[in-house]
Amino acid sequence: MRFTGALTSPRMRQILTPSGALVDEAPMDDALASRLYRAMVFARTYDRKSMALQKQGRLATYAPFEGQEAAQAGSAAALEVDDWMVGTYRDAAAMWMQAYPMELLFAGRTGHEHGGRVPEHVNVLPPSITVGGHMVHAVGLAWAERLQGSSRIALTYFGDGATSEGDFHEAMNMAAVQKVGTVFVCQNNGWAISLPTAEQTATETIAEKAIAYGMPGVRVDGNDVFAVYAATREAVGRARSGEGPTLIEAVTYRMGPHTTADDPGRYRSEADREEWVRRDPIERLRVYLSERGRWDEDWQMRIEEQASSEVERAIVLAESLRAPEPEEMFGAMFAEIPPHLAEQLAEAKAAP
Amino acid sequence: MTTTIAQALNRALDDALAADDRVIVMGEDVGRTGGVFRITDGLRDRHGGDRVVDTPVAESGIAGVGFGMAVAGMRPVIEMQFMGFSYPAFDQIINHVARIRNRSRHRFSAPMVIRIPYGGGIGAAEHHSESAEAIYVHTPGLKVVAPSRPSDAYGLMRSAIDDPDPVVVLEPIRLYRAVKEELADEPEFVNIGIASVENEGRDLSLISYGAMMKECREAVKRLTDDGISTELIDLRTLTPLDTEAVLSSVRKTSRAVLVSEAPRTAGFMSEVSALISERAIFSLSAPVRRVTGWDTVFPLKRSEHLYLPSTDRIVAAARSTVEESV
């Protein structure tokens, strides 16, 4: 099934076309555009390296986000450094941009809970693994910040599939009723594992669901980092000034499988994918920057090398974490280990 | 002042709201009406609608939003209107609330209280009489308490709100106004994880918690009249369980009758029975007996008496246990 109808929707906002041409005013200066380009190159390097490492057995199941770099980088860039972010297993690029250390992203995927222990100043929750349950968390986080007199807001990422979960409804409704400063970013990548969006929902768009909750819903070309950034910046402004939540639908495409355990050949054709190669989020920004004299081969090589060495540094760090001791497993269930867990810990340590 | 469990819980919430700005009470109808059982009566007037919040009818959302608030530094106390209505919130409670400390290795935690009115005996509609505490006890990362008297209701609620981890407070619906007690001007906190020996005895340990304590207290009187010296233990906390209180009592009396209104199979008392058989079996002079609800759907009003353990059933089980002793 082709997923093309959505892209022709008149309501979809685009600023930078797939060929790199501006059709509206750029929402950022060249310095920020260059920074986002570099971030997307880092993200793709991380993503492809993760796929390779998984094949080598060095990472557990991995959920790639290739193709969704602009949806994540453009939205994350609109946040303040201490805003809350609540994402999923496919949002590593956004989480990394919000200061989640890359080595901890890798650590989680190597199967070490230490990957969830972000530094004190980082307000990013460990990636949600169940689908849809985390959106309400972003409502509670932003609500609590308001109650405590802070201007921090919360942004949550989810996919088209998650909009079918009951908690999507509960989160959207409660956020709107309480005018909570939450930004809902749906990366509609066309597929929830094998289910196309057309079978996920009977509405033409995800964005229009916002109407029913009494909040603005905007639809953007999710592979256009400018459009994503502009929409998110606006939503973040609304959230921070007490005007309430916004739903953003970033229309994008999952270029790879759902996870390394998935075979997309069973449910979609290669032709679909080819169409989306043409709409690549990184290439169009490259063309744009190049035409403005902000991109050349040397810089490309330099940032690719930086990305590779950063990814390498992170994976080495993640893999060099010492093997977990039983104390860590038992000791992190509660603030203080209760008697029955202390007993079980002793039993586990004495076990043959 | 003579106080019911309902009043003691109300006072605990009132005092906690006054003592700590981080405390927020949330749930369906907890504000304007004071909750369907009036446990939160008057709190909205005294502390304002920002801190005593009437939420949309969305149990999963309430639990998940509470989770987010707790992670961001608040101390939410959320109400699930009836235990049967807490089931839509299972995903939030089990997958998120109970796990965040571990999955972030202490970086984040969810210090929140989940209030759940539970149990039958008031002739309520279907889904309003559940006693599914075993599910919460079985979930790693939660603490579960079940008070049976006003002083414990107050003291455990205050401790639960101050606890750095999530605590499920099971409130015995049919005892809300059926048990009264003098409450001090400044009632004490009650530590989580400590059982209470309500009555000392030599012949038999009668062990229960929450709503069934009323029938157990009546049974102790009758058994004492029969000349059976009965030790009555109110567990008060289901997890972490005060295992020492259970074991030292059973080692002393050599007999145990375990009372709970939950369905029998894999119920909480199965765990207590297993504990006794693992650690005190050589002290026993009779098999451990469970007096429980049945493995049936909790019945409607006209059959409730067929389901809930009665004082008669408890007394009969205790007598048989003593008679069967080797």
Interface residues (C-beta under 8 A of the other chain):
Chain A: W84 V86 E113 H114 G116 R117 V118 E120 L125 P126 T130 G133 H134 M135 V136 H137 A138 V139 G140 L141 A142 W143 A144 E145 L147 Q148 A154 G166 D167 E170 A171 N173 M174 V177 E328 A332 M333 F334 A335 E336 P338 P339 H340 L341
Chain B: I24 D50 T55 P56 A58 S60 G61 A63 G64 V65 G66 F67 G68 M69 A70 V71 A72 G73 M74 P76 P88 D91 Q92 N95 H96 I100 R101 N102 R103 S104 R105 H106 R107 F108 S109 P140 G141 K143 P164 D165 G193 T239 P240 L241 T243
